[in-house]
Amino acid sequence: MRRRRLLANTDEASEINLTPMLDVVFIMLIFFIVTTSFIKESGVEIERPESSAASARPNVQVLVAVTQEGSVWVDGNPVDIHRAGTMVASMLSEDGSVVVQADSNAPTGALLKVLDGLRDADVENVAVAADRSAGQ
């Protein structure tokens, strides 16, 4: 009889309350979601040229990449070089900006065709990406 009472008490005492652990897990989840930074990538590996006058552009809406082979990518999708301007114009809002990331070994003609296409599509806020040179 005495043994039965001890077994009943240990069953009740051995239950684990998971509420504090779940609270900590949810707080950590919220912390990681809030502190995560989302970096916009062009979709291809680009070796940008260096410039001492390079400055950061915080509000970039569309990224255009020109690869070493001369192919053009808009926000991670390959695009025909002649359609890049109209595609970017359709994706851009009034106050949005465009950054063209041209590989340092990309053909100059391909870069100029992209910039001309953007100008013809009335895209005004355009910048060409560069890395800051090591001397600065």
C-alpha positions in Angstrom: 0.0 0.0 0.0 2.8 2.3 0.9 4.6 1.5 -2.4 1.5 2.4 -4.4 1.5 5.9 -2.9 5.2 6.5 -3.7 4.7 5.4 -7.3 1.7 7.7 -7.8 3.7 10.7 -6.4 6.7 10.1 -8.6 4.6 9.9 -11.7 3.1 13.3 -11.0 6.5 14.8 -10.1 8.3 13.5 -13.2 6.3 15.5 -15.7 8.3 18.3 -17.3 6.8 21.7 -18.0 7.8 22.6 -21.5 6.3 26.1 -21.5 9.5 28.0 -20.4 11.5 26.1 -23.0 9.1 27.0 -25.8 9.1 30.6 -24.7 12.9 30.7 -25.1 12.7 29.0 -28.5 10.1 31.5 -29.8 12.1 34.5 -28.5 15.2 33.2 -30.2 13.3 32.7 -33.4 12.0 36.2 -33.3 15.5 37.6 -32.6 17.0 35.7 -35.6 14.2 36.8 -37.9 14.5 40.5 -36.9 18.4 40.6 -37.1 18.6 38.8 -40.5 19.7 41.0 -43.3 18.6 40.2 -46.8 21.2 40.9 -49.5 20.1 41.3 -53.0 22.3 39.4 -55.5 22.6 39.7 -59.2 22.6 35.9 -59.7 26.1 35.6 -61.3 29.6 36.0 -60.1 30.9 39.4 -61.1 34.5 40.7 -60.6 33.8 44.5 -60.3 36.4 47.0 -61.3 38.0 49.1 -58.6 37.5 52.8 -58.1 38.6 55.3 -55.5 35.3 57.3 -56.0 33.0 54.3 -55.3 30.2 55.0 -52.8 27.4 52.9 -51.4 23.8 52.9 -52.8 21.4 51.8 -50.1 18.1 51.9 -52.1 18.8 49.7 -55.1 15.6 48.2 -56.6 17.0 46.4 -59.7 20.4 44.8 -60.3 21.6 44.3 -63.8 24.8 42.2 -64.3 27.0 42.0 -67.4 29.2 38.9 -67.3 32.7 38.4 -68.7 31.1 36.6 -71.8 28.8 39.6 -72.4 25.6 38.0 -71.3 23.1 40.1 -69.3 21.2 39.1 -66.1 18.4 41.1 -64.5 17.7 40.2 -60.9 19.2 36.7 -61.3 17.5 35.9 -64.6 19.2 35.8 -68.0 17.9 38.4 -70.4 18.5 39.3 -74.1 20.7 42.3 -74.2 18.3 44.2 -76.4 15.3 43.6 -74.0 17.2 44.5 -70.7 16.1 48.2 -70.8 12.4 47.6 -71.2 12.4 44.8 -68.6 14.1 47.0 -66.0 11.8 49.8 -66.8 8.8 47.6 -66.1 10.2 46.4 -62.8 11.2 49.9 -61.5 9.1 52.2 -59.4 9.3 56.0 -59.7 11.9 56.5 -57.0 13.8 53.2 -57.6 17.3 53.0 -58.7 19.3 50.6 -61.0 22.8 49.3 -60.4 24.7 47.8 -63.4 27.3 45.3 -62.2 29.7 44.8 -65.1 32.6 42.4 -64.8 36.0 44.0 -65.1 36.7 41.8 -68.2 33.2 42.3 -69.8 33.1 43.7 -73.3 32.7 47.4 -73.2 30.2 47.2 -76.1 27.9 45.0 -74.0 27.9 47.5 -71.1 27.2 50.4 -73.5 24.3 48.5 -75.1 22.8 47.9 -71.6 23.2 51.6 -70.6 21.8 52.7 -74.0 18.8 50.4 -73.5 18.2 51.8 -70.0 18.4 55.4 -71.4 16.0 54.5 -74.2 13.5 53.0 -71.7 13.6 56.3 -69.8 15.3 54.8 -66.7 17.1 57.8 -65.1 18.6 56.7 -61.8 21.4 54.4 -63.0 24.8 53.6 -61.4 27.6 51.3 -62.4 29.0 49.2 -59.5 32.6 49.3 -58.5 34.7 48.1 -55.5 36.6 50.7 -53.5 40.3 50.5 -54.3 42.7 49.3 -51.7 44.5 52.6 -51.4 41.5 54.3 -49.7 
